[in-house]
Amino acid sequence: MRNFIYLATALSVMGLAFWAYRVNYETQDLQGELRALNREIASLHEGLSVLRAEWAYLNRPDRLRELVDLNFERLQLLPLSPEQFGSVAQVAYPLPPEEPVSEPIDVIASTQALEAAE
């Protein structure tokens, strides 16, 4: 019986050692993937900041004004002025749809019932 317990213990220790070995290397592989992903994220953030800087450079008002002047014949764009904007009060909102009356209520009978209850 003791030999069986010693054998079972030895096999379980070897099994746990093999499991720990595999988990250790899986963890190291995942840490390597994480480092690679973090490098990729940093690279993408850097590229995004460059794109934002380029966008800000290309959208300078003086540059856009020059482009509008150069392409006036084709685009016919005019500069914005305050008179071109309206107020919220000038917006015509659509009326809510009217729902058909499916069950009419007898208002006269209900008011007479209220007066009688008083």
Secondary structure, 3 states (H helix, E strand, C coil): CHHHHHHHHHHHHHHHHHHHHHHHHHHHHHHHHHHHHHHHHHHHHHHHHHHHHHHHHHCCHHHHHHHHHHCHHHHCCCCCCHHHCCCHHHCCCCCCCCCCCCCCCCHHHHHHHHHHHC
